[in-house]
Amino acid sequence: MEMKLEVIPIPVSDVDAAKAFYSEQVGFNLDHDARPNDQMRVVQMTPPGSACSVVIGEGLPLGEPGSVKGVQLVVEDIDAAREALLSRGVGVSDVQQLGPQGAPGSRFCFFEDLDGNVWAGQELKRS
């Protein structure tokens, strides 16, 4: 039996501001923004090239805004990804070496969304 992780909930306090942050600044693609009823809003966005999306919204059991820590966005070139985020106004840390120099998957940078949910960018060169 296959099990695929395809949607990660991200709790936010302001859906419109978070939607703008993730789509316009971080660069996620907007999949949909729907109101199934008056009490619920579902906004789903997907990082370019990813099979896994994030969902934010209203009336959903997503947790407390700012409570998600350590979701990783894996990229081929962490320096280029960091520069792209900076150019779109995202406050992102310097690149950090968190393992032996040259070890696959050991270079990271970090950023927070508007509510303090913490994201990691991880460099993993796939050849």
Kinemage of the C-alpha trace (Angstrom):
@kinemage 1
@onewidth
@group {chain A} dominant
@subgroup {mainchain}
@vectorlist {calphas} color= white
{ca met a 1} P 0.000 0.000 0.000
{ca glu a 2} L 1.416 3.353 -1.013
{ca met a 3} L 1.077 6.358 1.257
{ca lys a 4} L 1.967 9.719 -0.197
{ca leu a 5} L 2.460 12.860 1.834
{ca glu a 6} L 0.828 15.463 -0.374
{ca val a 7} L -0.516 18.283 1.825
{ca ile a 8} L 0.991 19.925 4.915
{ca pro a 9} L -1.182 22.240 7.039
{ca ile a 10} L 0.331 25.615 7.913
{ca pro a 11} L -1.635 27.533 10.570
{ca val a 12} L -1.748 31.289 9.960
{ca ser a 13} L -3.574 34.219 11.528
{ca asp a 14} L -4.293 36.190 8.327
{ca val a 15} L -5.090 34.032 5.292
{ca asp a 16} L -4.834 36.851 2.732
{ca ala a 17} L -1.463 38.040 4.045
{ca ala a 18} L -0.129 34.466 4.216
{ca lys a 19} L -1.417 33.691 0.714
{ca ala a 20} L 0.443 36.749 -0.612
{ca phe a 21} L 3.609 35.833 1.320
{ca tyr a 22} L 3.735 32.246 0.094
{ca ser a 23} L 2.657 32.910 -3.490
{ca glu a 24} L 4.263 36.284 -4.218
{ca gln a 25} L 7.357 36.218 -2.019
{ca val a 26} L 8.276 32.569 -1.511
{ca gly a 27} L 7.098 31.647 -5.024
{ca phe a 28} L 4.558 28.874 -4.397
{ca asn a 29} L 1.939 28.267 -7.100
{ca leu a 30} L -1.655 28.964 -6.057
{ca asp a 31} L -3.655 25.771 -6.656
{ca his a 32} L -6.985 27.001 -5.332
{ca asp a 33} L -8.678 29.424 -2.961
{ca ala a 34} L -12.142 28.086 -2.200
{ca arg a 35} L -14.967 28.700 0.264
{ca pro a 36} L -16.915 25.428 0.577
{ca asn a 37} L -19.261 27.196 3.029
{ca asp a 38} L -19.529 30.450 5.019
{ca gln a 39} L -17.318 29.145 7.841
{ca met a 40} L -14.546 27.601 5.785
{ca arg a 41} L -11.869 28.814 3.380
{ca val a 42} L -9.239 26.508 1.890
{ca val a 43} L -6.143 27.900 0.163
{ca gln a 44} L -3.745 25.342 -1.280
{ca met a 45} L -0.353 26.225 -2.744
{ca thr a 46} L 2.481 24.111 -4.112
{ca pro a 47} L 6.206 24.870 -4.274
{ca pro a 48} L 7.484 24.761 -7.878
{ca gly a 49} L 8.467 21.187 -8.760
{ca ser a 50} L 6.965 19.671 -5.610
{ca ala a 51} L 4.445 16.838 -5.292
{ca cys a 52} L 3.526 18.136 -1.828
{ca ser a 53} L 1.399 21.222 -1.199
{ca val a 54} L 0.597 23.382 1.803
{ca val a 55} L -2.866 24.347 2.945
{ca ile a 56} L -3.869 27.443 4.901
{ca gly a 57} L -7.334 28.678 5.630
{ca glu a 58} L -10.208 29.478 7.931
{ca gly a 59} L -12.445 27.031 9.780
{ca leu a 60} L -9.889 24.235 9.439
{ca pro a 61} L -8.215 22.366 12.337
{ca leu a 62} L -4.689 23.515 11.459
{ca gly a 63} L -3.291 24.372 14.905
{ca glu a 64} L -1.943 27.583 16.369
{ca pro a 65} L -0.408 30.161 14.014
{ca gly a 66} L 3.374 29.964 14.202
{ca ser a 67} L 3.459 26.423 15.598
{ca val a 68} L 4.977 24.690 12.555
{ca lys a 69} L 8.759 24.364 12.708
{ca gly a 70} L 11.236 22.705 10.385
{ca val a 71} L 9.351 21.971 7.171
{ca gln a 72} L 12.088 21.626 4.552
{ca leu a 73} L 12.180 22.851 0.989
{ca val a 74} L 14.842 20.848 -0.836
{ca val a 75} L 16.726 22.645 -3.613
{ca glu a 76} L 19.649 21.914 -5.925
{ca asp a 77} L 21.432 25.217 -5.188
{ca ile a 78} L 20.867 26.736 -1.743
{ca asp a 79} L 22.798 29.903 -2.592
{ca ala a 80} L 20.571 30.619 -5.609
{ca ala a 81} L 17.419 29.768 -3.627
{ca arg a 82} L 18.481 32.101 -0.819
{ca glu a 83} L 19.172 34.934 -3.265
{ca ala a 84} L 15.778 34.424 -4.942
{ca leu a 85} L 14.012 34.623 -1.568
{ca leu a 86} L 15.979 37.718 -0.572
{ca ser a 87} L 15.179 39.402 -3.902
{ca arg a 88} L 11.462 38.924 -3.173
{ca gly a 89} L 11.733 40.400 0.315
{ca val a 90} L 11.866 37.240 2.430
{ca gly a 91} L 14.080 37.517 5.501
{ca val a 92} L 16.322 34.467 5.212
{ca ser a 93} L 19.343 33.379 7.234
{ca asp a 94} L 22.838 32.987 5.896
{ca val a 95} L 23.657 29.563 4.469
{ca gln a 96} L 24.793 27.272 7.262
{ca gln a 97} L 26.913 24.128 7.038
{ca leu a 98} L 25.197 21.658 9.398
{ca gly a 99} L 27.295 18.604 8.748
{ca pro a 100} L 30.667 17.633 7.340
{ca gln a 101} L 31.851 19.900 4.534
{ca gly a 102} L 30.796 18.388 1.218
{ca ala a 103} L 28.349 15.912 2.770
{ca pro a 104} L 25.104 15.690 0.770
{ca gly a 105} L 22.219 17.531 2.385
{ca ser a 106} L 24.308 19.426 4.915
{ca arg a 107} L 23.817 23.043 3.722
{ca phe a 108} L 20.758 24.929 4.962
{ca cys a 109} L 19.161 28.338 5.295
{ca phe a 110} L 16.068 29.274 7.280
{ca phe a 111} L 13.170 31.705 7.096
{ca glu a 112} L 9.934 32.412 8.926
{ca asp a 113} L 6.518 33.295 7.584
{ca leu a 114} L 4.486 36.215 8.935
{ca asp a 115} L 3.283 34.147 11.917
{ca gly a 116} L 6.628 32.599 12.870
{ca asn a 117} L 6.231 29.214 11.179
{ca val a 118} L 9.844 28.199 10.493
{ca trp a 119} L 10.991 26.811 7.162
{ca ala a 120} L 14.346 25.283 6.225
{ca gly a 121} L 15.903 25.286 2.786
{ca gln a 122} L 18.135 22.259 2.295
{ca glu a 123} L 20.594 21.834 -0.536
{ca leu a 124} L 20.586 18.337 -1.985
{ca lys a 125} L 22.271 17.955 -5.334
{ca arg a 126} L 20.733 15.073 -7.261
{ca ser a 127} L 22.948 13.808 -10.054
